[in-house]
Amino acid sequence: MGKPSAERRLADNEASAFLRALRTSPRKLNLVAAMIRGKAAQTALAELTFSRRRIAQDVKKVLQAAIANAENNHQLDVDRLYVKEATVGRAFVMRRFHTRGRGRSARVEKYFSHLTVVVRERPEEEAA
């Protein structure tokens, strides 16, 4: 007796992976996510591998997880996958204080982000 399982939110030819509470601001993470949106999965992996941004390695891990989910859980063809969407959301903000001169203090905000990557399988006629 439990509650019935929820319906799948993605289409049958899609798979996703996400990373919560990533220690970078959403604004910086969105620059990296914009690099891979709409690109083939292998091309996106290559671009993230050679990107000079620190956060690109974490984005690469999430993309690899989405590709693995597509292959192992949904039996999709890895060669026909592309990044359908890479969404960035704002998570919590840690607020710290930095002491300044003359008895003052300044607030330092440390932003966190959420990242969701959805990969989709291209139809066979488009892949060729």
C-alpha positions, 0 to 999 in steps of 0.5 A: 500500500503506498502512494502510486509512483509519479509519472515521468516528467521527461519524454521517453527520449530524454534523460537528466542529471542535476547537482544541488548546492554548487559553490559558485554564483548562478551568474558565473555558472550560467556562462558555462551552461550557455556554452553547451546548450544545444550542442552534441553531447560529445562536443559539449564534453570536449568544450568543458574539458578544455574550458579554463573556468574552474566550475566547468569540471563540475558541469562536465561531471553532471553532463557525464551523469546525464549521458550515463543515465540516458544509456543505462536507465533509458537505453538511448543511443549515446552517439545521437545525444545532445544537450536539450537544456542546461538550467541554472537556479539560485540556491541559498546564500551564506552571509559572512562578515569581514572586519574593516578599518575603524571598527566597521564591518562589511557583509560578504555574500557567498552564493550557491547554485543548482544545475540541471542538465537534460540530454535528448536523443536526436531522431535518426533522420536528423542525426545523419 
